């Protein structure tokens, strides 16, 4: 049950607009699904071969082109490529005489049911002679180890089957697999590679002929070599796939757009080297506008010299007019597969004096005409920019744009590992502050490299504080925007108009996202500050658009009413505000902005808290989404309020409610303790007023959190302190004070109840009830009636418990509080269950479950599923019971190992009843292990007795040793414990 204090608003709740919703496009479907009997006719197969030849200029399939590029060609124009059919892939391999297929894709060797065979089996049926596939999902690190060993063995002259065996052996010997957030897990995945074979195949290598050797080294000499990056190229698998689909399946010109520090240039260089190495393109040309203002003629000349050779360039190209040169070069590029990269295009239209490499309008038009002539040809064109480059879009890339995000969590974790290792800071890998830094930097490579390097000389807590405060000391001392995060942002920031720069400074306190729907309310708070009154707040839409064009922010793909900030932009803005130039006033601006930010989140936070505690399921879910998105902003608002010795509760309340909803007890405890630690810094006059009420509410929540983690005495002390505080508050009406006193008596009753002190608990609840009745607070009475029902239920006073629950339910229905009704229905189900009224119990549980589902309360659903499982079990409906328990287990696995143990125990009893001894043993041991870890002797004893009965029934001689391993005792001691349990 919630505390009463969670339900009593101290101030009116402001309304906030509902976020908009995006319509989801229906998934595209392929022409034929695997297994439906579809087989292309010979004419269709020939059409595909001709298509391949036309696009690649040859009829052989390079390692890259065969599986990666060609499959994307068949995709729909406005969506991801259709999934390739197994038969289509087999036809291609057979047509191009490829006898061996090595598939490291997940589940490529997995049998799906009885009707669908695996991809590997289908390739074999079509005539491929040998296939190596994966029998189940495989980790990236396992695939890397497998393939590295496999090819090393092949090039060492081993037969293919021997090479596969050696690769399997390496998986067996090196079991550690990389997971997210620097975690390594041991997996027995050596059995995943599955080999299908029609006929033994032998791969033989030989030495180059002189001609082949010369050609090979000539290609090596002409190979594109990307610039070296500090920590190597990490991740980007999905980004590469999206880029490839963009230029192969949709249009041969693609704009790769991303915020500063996202790694656009590094990705473009990598693609150039990879595509040339794998044979997708022949020549590569890279033109970066951050280093030089490349004109149309310079690009034409550079490409022509390289493509034609110096002799032909001088003899037949140089004398042509510029228009003729462009026409000839475009014709050649359209007919052949090459790669042209124009990077950092945001410089071309830069208007600020700080940007050197701009192009005049006439020159920009000539460049656009050149790219327009390449559209639809075979040469691929990649454009890199922070902005949308609308001037270039018509007739070139049009709407073919890929927005580059930060690295995915696994890749960001890998990059962080490399940085920490180089700077001797690997001891911080598991540090919570390092994880928070990674979250704030959102996987952007440059900020990760710069910020994490500071861990060589500072603790994670110090680096995190400096990042949040905008301390320039953590940035690199470099004038290059590719090495300094401040220079990186300044490069874009300097191109904004002066009004945009001044207005953008108001975003300095934000982290992660900004709720655009509330910008008007934020502006009203800022206007009240004299130092900010003259800012052009009416220009927010165009300023945000201008900032987006320079890569400083972007729309959130999941939440249309939010924009996501470039992770390092707030740090940059805070640094500028905290380090004003000589004679500047930024210090006053910073204080004014922070004051407006505090007031804004005091109001917006109250609205989010209202949604989180709403009785309407949709509002509750909306509140959860908003709290998750705004979490860091709310934390910042609380910290700023505490530093300024101002009211903080409006921003604090949604944080507490959100953490309560997601069952994160540790962060709730940390939040409450952090706030209470600042109480002594407030004046006695403040503590006797509204702020004193706020601290009272936080103390009550701290006590509740202590109660939940079973620190009963600490919880009782905090509730008694809160009771003393509220009785000394002069700023509240007598009726309100009485309500708060009733809350404290109610909560003290909950502490006594948790300690099984039934008489004491009932006295406290009756005291609370008397106050609620005296002041005619019907709604509060319901919660106390509910708890009195639980006390009676614990003493097996079924009739009394049911009367209390019915009184609570009547009031909840009267006030239309469906969520509270669900909790009471659940308890009524338990009362009926205890009296073996199975049908009645199931009806109550189903009523509760329906409401919990509507409110998306997964944790409450799990508890009800568990009870439904017990009802089915009591009626010997084993299959139904197991289904309910598994549904509960699935939810508990994410947030409550202790409750998970109870479900494991019940699953063990179901398995035991069906004489499934091995399954029952595993379930009981899982329950015992958790109870032992939580030092719960009572439930551990119950699990031991269940294991003892299982030992007696099954005669499993190895059970004492398994129990000994869980409890950390000798086998003889474990056997004695089991024998005691059978007595």
Residue pairs with C-beta under 8 A, 6 or more apart in sequence:
1 750
1 783
1 786
1 787
1 823
2 613
2 783
3 700
3 701
3 704
3 743
3 746
3 747
4 739
4 742
4 743
4 746
4 780
4 783
5 697
5 700
5 701
5 740
5 743
6 613
6 657
6 660
6 701
7 613
7 779
7 780
8 739
8 740
8 743
9 606
9 610
10 649
10 690
10 693
10 694
10 697
11 606
11 650
13 606
13 607
13 609
13 610
14 521
14 603
14 604
14 606
14 607
15 607
16 517
16 518
16 604
16 607
16 608
16 611
16 626
17 517
17 518
17 561
18 622
19 517
19 559
19 560
19 561
19 562
19 622
19 625
19 626
20 560
20 561
21 560
22 560
25 79
28 76
28 79
28 80
28 82
29 82
30 82
30 83
30 84
30 85
31 38
31 82
31 85
32 38
32 85
33 85
34 85
34 86
34 87
34 116
34 119
34 122
35 115
35 116
35 117
38 85
38 87
39 87
40 48
40 87
40 88
40 91
45 91
45 95
48 88
48 91
48 92
49 59
49 92
49 95
51 73
52 59
52 61
52 70
52 73
52 92
53 59
55 73
55 337
55 378
56 65
56 337
57 336
57 337
57 378
59 96
60 96
61 70
61 92
61 96
61 98
62 278
62 279
62 280
63 278
63 279
64 274
64 275
64 277
64 278
64 279
64 280
65 278
65 279
65 280
66 92
66 93
66 96
66 98
67 89
68 244
68 278
69 244
69 248
69 280
70 92
71 81
71 84
71 89
72 81
72 241
72 244
72 245
72 248
72 249
73 81
73 248
73 249
74 81
74 82
74 84
74 249
75 81
75 82
75 245
75 249
75 250
76 82
76 249
77 249
77 250
78 250
80 245
81 245
81 249
86 119
86 122
86 123
87 122
87 126
89 119
89 123
90 122
90 123
90 125
90 126
90 127
90 128
91 126
93 101
93 123
93 126
93 128
94 126
94 127
94 128
98 128
99 128
99 129
99 130
99 201
100 128
100 129
100 130
100 131
100 132
100 160
100 201
100 203
101 120
101 123
101 128
101 130
101 131
101 132
102 131
102 132
102 147
102 150
103 109
103 119
103 120
103 131
103 132
103 133
103 134
104 134
104 138
104 143
104 146
104 147
105 119
105 133
105 134
106 134
106 136
106 137
106 138
107 118
107 134
107 135
107 136
107 137
108 118
108 119
108 120
108 133
108 134
109 118
109 119
109 120
109 121
109 131
109 133
109 134
109 135
109 193
109 194
109 196
110 118
110 134
110 135
110 136
111 117
111 118
111 121
112 118
117 125
118 133
118 194
119 133
120 131
120 132
120 133
120 194
120 196
121 196
123 131
123 196
124 131
124 196
124 197
124 198
127 198
128 198
129 197
129 198
129 199
129 201
130 160
130 195
130 196
130 197
130 198
130 199
130 200
130 201
131 195
131 196
131 197
132 150
132 164
132 193
132 194
132 195
133 193
133 194
133 196
134 192
134 193
134 194
135 191
135 192
135 193
135 194
136 192
138 146
138 189
138 192
139 177
139 178
139 179
139 187
139 189
140 178
140 410
141 176
141 177
141 178
142 171
142 177
142 187
142 189
142 192
145 167
145 170
145 171
145 174
146 167
146 168
146 170
146 171
146 193
147 167
149 163
149 166
149 167
149 170
150 163
150 164
150 166
150 167
151 163
153 162
153 163
153 166
153 167
154 160
154 163
154 203
155 205
157 205
158 166
159 202
160 201
160 202
160 203
161 195
161 197
161 200
164 193
164 195
167 193
168 190
168 191
168 193
169 190
171 189
171 190
171 192
171 193
172 188
172 190
175 186
175 187
175 188
176 184
176 185
176 186
177 184
177 185
177 186
177 187
177 189
178 184
178 410
178 414
179 185
179 410
180 409
180 410
180 413
181 409
181 413
181 435
181 438
182 413
182 416
182 417
182 429
182 430
208 216
222 283
223 273
223 276
223 277
224 272
224 273
224 276
224 284
224 286
225 273
226 266
226 269
226 270
226 272
226 273
227 269
229 266
230 449
231 415
231 418
231 419
231 422
231 449
232 418
233 266
233 270
234 407
234 411
234 414
234 415
234 418
234 445
235 407
235 408
235 410
235 411
235 412
235 414
235 415
236 263
236 267
236 270
236 407
236 411
238 408
239 267
239 402
239 404
239 405
240 267
240 270
240 271
240 274
242 402
243 254
243 256
243 267
243 271
243 382
243 402
246 254
246 400
246 402
247 253
247 254
247 380
247 381
247 382
247 400
248 380
250 400
251 375
251 376
251 397
251 398
251 400
252 374
252 375
252 376
252 377
252 378
252 379
252 380
252 381
253 371
253 374
253 375
253 380
253 381
253 383
253 396
253 397
253 398
253 400
254 380
254 381
254 382
254 383
254 397
254 400
254 401
254 402
255 383
255 384
255 385
255 388
255 389
255 393
255 397
255 400
255 401
255 402
256 264
256 267
256 268
256 382
256 383
256 384
256 385
256 402
256 404
257 264
257 384
257 385
257 386
257 387
257 388
257 389
257 401
257 402
257 403
257 404
257 551
258 264
258 384
258 386
258 403
258 404
258 405
258 551
259 386
259 444
259 551
259 552
259 553
259 554
259 566
260 386
260 446
260 481
260 488
260 489
260 491
260 492
260 551
260 552
260 566
260 568
261 444
261 445
261 446
261 447
261 485
261 488
261 489
261 566
261 567
261 568
262 404
262 405
262 406
262 444
262 445
262 446
262 551
263 404
263 407
263 444
263 445
263 446
264 343
264 384
264 385
264 386
264 404
265 288
265 343
265 344
265 384
265 482
266 445
267 404
268 286
268 341
268 343
268 382
268 384
269 286
271 339
271 382
272 281
272 284
272 286
272 339
272 341
273 284
275 281
275 284
275 339
275 380
276 282
276 283
276 284
276 339
280 337
281 337
281 338
281 339
281 379
281 380
282 336
282 337
282 338
283 306
283 307
283 338
283 339
284 338
284 339
284 341
285 299
285 302
285 303
285 306
285 338
285 339
285 340
285 341
286 341
286 343
287 294
287 299
287 302
287 340
287 341
287 342
287 343
288 343
288 344
289 342
289 343
289 344
289 345
289 346
289 347
289 348
289 357
290 343
290 344
290 347
290 357
290 481
291 357
292 357
293 347
293 348
293 356
293 357
293 358
293 359
294 342
295 359
295 363
295 366
295 367
296 326
296 363
296 366
296 367
296 370
297 322
299 342
299 367
299 370
300 322
300 325
300 326
300 329
300 370
303 329
303 333
303 340
304 313
304 317
304 325
304 329
305 313
307 329
307 332
307 333
307 338
308 316
308 317
317 325
317 328
320 328
326 369
326 370
326 373
327 373
330 370
330 373
330 374
330 377
333 340
333 374
333 377
333 378
333 379
334 373
334 374
334 376
334 377
334 378
334 379
335 377
335 378
336 378
336 379
337 378
337 379
337 380
338 379
338 380
339 379
339 380
339 381
339 382
340 374
340 379
340 380
340 381
340 382
341 381
341 382
341 383
341 384
342 371
342 381
342 382
342 383
342 384
343 383
343 384
343 385
344 384
344 385
345 383
345 384
345 385
345 387
345 389
345 392
346 385
346 386
346 387
346 389
346 492
346 495
346 549
346 550
346 551
347 355
347 356
347 357
347 358
348 357
348 358
348 359
348 364
348 367
349 358
349 359
349 364
349 389
349 391
350 357
350 358
350 495
351 358
351 495
352 494
352 495
354 491
354 494
354 495
355 491
355 494
355 495
359 367
364 391
364 392
367 392
368 391
368 392
368 394
368 395
368 396
371 381
371 392
371 396
371 397
372 395
372 396
374 381
375 395
375 396
381 396
381 397
383 389
383 392
383 396
383 397
385 551
386 492
386 549
386 550
386 551
386 552
387 548
387 549
387 550
387 551
388 401
388 548
388 549
393 399
403 554
405 442
405 443
406 412
406 441
406 442
406 443
406 444
406 445
406 567
407 415
407 443
407 444
407 445
407 448
408 443
409 443
411 443
412 438
412 441
412 443
412 448
413 438
415 445
415 448
415 449
416 434
416 438
416 448
416 452
417 426
417 429
419 448
419 449
419 452
419 453
420 426
420 428
420 429
420 452
420 455
423 452
423 453
423 455
423 456
424 456
425 452
425 455
425 456
428 434
428 455
428 459
428 460
431 460
432 460
433 459
433 460
433 461
433 463
433 464
434 452
434 455
434 460
436 464
437 451
437 452
437 460
437 463
437 464
437 467
438 448
440 464
440 467
440 468
440 511
440 512
440 567
440 632
441 447
441 448
441 451
441 567
441 568
442 512
442 567
444 566
444 567
444 568
446 482
446 485
446 488
446 568
447 485
447 567
447 568
450 474
450 475
450 476
450 483
450 484
450 485
451 463
451 467
451 474
451 485
452 463
453 476
454 463
454 466
454 474
455 463
458 466
458 474
463 474
465 471
466 473
466 474
467 474
467 571
468 511
468 574
468 636
469 574
469 578
470 508
470 570
470 571
470 572
470 573
470 574
470 575
470 576
470 577
470 578
471 575
471 578
472 486
472 575
472 579
475 484
475 485
475 486
475 575
476 483
476 484
476 485
477 484
478 484
478 487
479 487
480 487
481 487
481 488
481 490
481 491
482 488
485 568
485 571
485 572
486 572
486 575
488 568
489 552
489 566
489 568
489 569
489 572
490 572
492 550
492 551
492 552
493 501
493 504
493 550
493 552
493 572
495 550
496 504
496 543
496 546
496 547
496 550
497 546
499 536
499 539
499 543
500 539
500 542
500 543
500 546
500 547
502 535
503 535
503 536
503 537
503 539
503 540
503 543
504 543
504 547
504 552
504 573
505 573
505 576
505 577
505 589
505 593
506 522
506 526
506 532
506 535
506 593
506 596
507 514
507 565
507 569
507 570
507 573
508 570
508 573
508 574
508 576
508 577
508 590
508 593
509 570
509 574
509 593
509 594
509 597
509 633
509 636
509 637
509 640
510 565
510 570
510 597
510 633
510 636
511 565
511 570
511 632
511 633
511 636
512 564
512 565
512 567
512 629
512 632
512 633
513 556
513 559
513 562
513 563
513 564
513 565
513 629
513 630
513 633
514 553
514 562
514 563
514 565
515 561
515 562
515 604
515 626
515 629
515 630
516 544
516 561
516 562
516 563
517 561
518 600
518 604
519 540
521 600
521 603
521 604
522 596
522 597
522 600
523 537
523 540
525 596
525 597
525 599
525 600
525 603
526 532
526 535
526 537
526 592
526 593
526 596
527 533
527 537
528 596
528 599
529 592
529 593
529 595
529 596
530 592
531 585
531 588
531 589
531 591
531 592
532 589
532 592
532 593
532 596
544 553
544 563
547 553
548 554
548 555
548 563
551 566
552 565
552 566
552 569
553 563
553 564
553 565
553 566
553 569
554 563
554 564
554 566
555 562
555 563
555 564
556 562
556 563
556 564
556 629
559 625
559 629
562 629
574 590
576 586
577 586
577 587
577 589
577 590
577 593
578 586
578 587
578 590
579 586
580 586
580 587
594 640
594 644
595 644
597 636
597 637
597 640
598 637
598 640
598 641
598 644
598 646
598 651
600 637
601 633
601 634
601 637
601 650
601 651
602 637
602 641
602 647
602 648
602 649
602 650
602 651
603 650
604 630
604 650
605 634
605 637
605 650
605 651
605 652
605 653
605 654
605 655
606 650
606 653
606 654
608 623
608 626
608 627
608 630
608 634
608 654
609 623
609 650
609 653
609 654
609 657
610 623
611 619
611 620
611 622
611 623
611 626
612 620
612 623
612 624
612 627
612 654
612 657
612 658
612 661
613 620
613 623
613 657
614 620
614 623
615 816
615 817
615 818
615 819
615 820
617 818
617 819
617 851
617 854
617 855
617 856
620 819
620 855
620 856
621 855
621 856
623 654
623 657
623 658
624 658
624 661
624 662
624 856
626 654
627 634
627 654
627 655
627 657
627 658
628 658
630 654
631 655
631 658
634 651
634 652
634 654
634 655
635 651
635 655
637 648
637 650
637 651
638 648
638 651
638 652
638 655
638 675
641 647
641 648
641 651
642 648
642 675
642 678
642 681
645 681
645 682
645 683
645 686
647 690
647 691
647 694
648 675
648 694
649 694
649 697
649 698
652 671
652 675
652 694
652 698
655 671
656 668
656 671
656 672
656 701
659 665
659 667
659 668
659 671
660 668
661 857
662 895
663 859
663 895
663 896
664 895
665 705
665 708
665 709
668 701
668 705
669 702
669 705
669 706
669 709
672 698
672 699
672 701
672 702
672 705
673 702
675 695
675 698
676 695
676 698
676 699
676 702
679 687
679 695
682 691
682 695
686 692
687 695
688 728
688 729
688 730
688 731
689 730
689 731
690 731
692 725
692 729
692 731
693 726
693 729
693 731
693 732
695 725
696 722
696 725
696 726
696 729
696 740
699 718
699 721
699 722
699 725
700 718
700 719
700 722
700 743
700 744
700 747
702 718
703 714
703 715
703 716
703 717
703 718
703 719
703 722
703 747
704 715
704 747
706 712
706 714
706 715
706 718
707 715
707 747
707 750
707 751
707 754
710 754
712 751
712 754
712 755
715 751
716 748
716 751
719 744
719 747
719 748
719 751
720 744
720 748
722 744
723 741
723 744
723 745
723 748
726 732
726 737
726 740
726 741
726 744
727 737
727 741
729 737
732 740
735 775
738 771
738 774
738 775
739 771
739 772
739 775
739 777
739 780
741 771
742 767
742 768
742 771
742 772
742 777
742 780
742 784
743 768
745 764
745 765
745 767
745 768
745 771
746 764
746 765
746 768
746 783
746 784
746 787
748 764
749 760
749 761
749 762
749 763
749 764
749 765
749 768
749 784
749 787
749 791
750 761
750 787
752 758
752 760
752 761
752 764
753 761
753 787
753 790
753 791
753 794
756 794
758 791
758 794
758 795
761 787
761 791
762 788
762 791
765 784
765 787
765 788
765 791
766 788
768 780
768 784
769 781
769 784
769 785
769 788
771 777
772 778
772 780
772 781
772 784
773 781
778 811
778 814
778 815
779 811
779 815
779 817
781 807
781 811
782 807
782 808
782 811
782 812
782 815
782 817
782 820
783 808
783 820
785 804
785 805
785 807
785 808
785 811
786 804
786 805
786 808
786 820
786 823
786 824
786 827
788 804
789 800
789 801
789 802
789 803
789 804
789 805
789 808
789 824
789 827
789 831
790 801
790 827
792 798
792 800
792 801
792 804
793 801
793 827
793 830
793 831
793 834
796 834
798 831
798 834
798 835
801 827
801 831
802 828
802 831
805 824
805 827
805 828
805 831
806 828
808 820
808 824
809 821
809 824
809 825
809 828
812 818
812 820
812 821
812 824
813 821
818 851
818 854
818 855
819 851
819 855
819 857
821 851
822 847
822 848
822 849
822 850
822 851
822 852
822 855
822 860
823 848
823 860
825 844
825 845
825 847
825 848
825 851
826 844
826 845
826 848
826 860
826 863
826 864
826 867
828 844
829 840
829 841
829 842
829 843
829 844
829 845
829 848
829 864
829 867
830 841
830 867
832 838
832 840
832 841
832 844
833 841
833 867
833 870
833 871
833 874
836 874
838 871
838 874
838 875
841 867
841 871
842 868
842 871
845 864
845 867
845 868
845 871
846 868
848 860
848 864
849 861
849 864
849 865
849 868
852 860
852 861
852 864
853 861
858 891
858 894
859 891
859 895
859 896
861 887
861 891
862 887
862 888
862 890
862 891
862 892
862 896
862 899
863 888
863 899
865 884
865 885
865 887
865 888
865 891
866 884
866 885
866 888
866 899
866 902
866 903
866 906
868 884
869 880
869 881
869 882
869 883
869 884
869 885
869 888
869 903
869 906
869 910
870 881
870 906
872 878
872 880
872 881
872 884
873 881
873 906
873 909
873 910
873 913
876 913
878 910
878 913
878 914
881 906
881 910
882 907
882 910
885 903
885 906
885 907
885 910
886 907
888 903
889 900
889 903
889 904
889 907
892 899
892 900
892 903
893 900
897 930
897 933
898 930
898 934
898 936
900 930
901 926
901 927
901 929
901 930
901 931
901 934
901 939
901 943
902 927
902 939
904 923
904 924
904 926
904 927
904 930
905 923
905 924
905 927
905 939
905 942
905 943
905 946
907 923
908 919
908 920
908 921
908 922
908 923
908 924
908 927
908 946
908 950
909 920
909 946
911 917
911 919
911 920
911 923
912 920
912 946
912 949
912 950
912 953
915 953
917 950
917 953
917 954
917 956
920 950
920 954
921 947
921 950
921 954
921 956
921 959
921 962
924 943
924 946
924 947
924 950
925 947
925 962
925 963
925 966
927 939
927 943
928 940
928 943
928 944
928 947
928 963
928 966
928 967
929 966
931 939
931 940
931 943
932 940
932 966
932 967
944 963
944 977
944 978
944 981
945 981
947 959
947 963
947 978
947 981
948 977
948 978
948 979
948 980
948 981
948 982
949 981
949 982
950 956
950 959
951 959
951 960
951 978
951 982
952 982
959 978
960 971
960 974
960 975
960 978
961 971
961 974
963 974
963 977
963 978
964 970
964 971
964 973
964 974
967 973
967 974
967 977
969 977
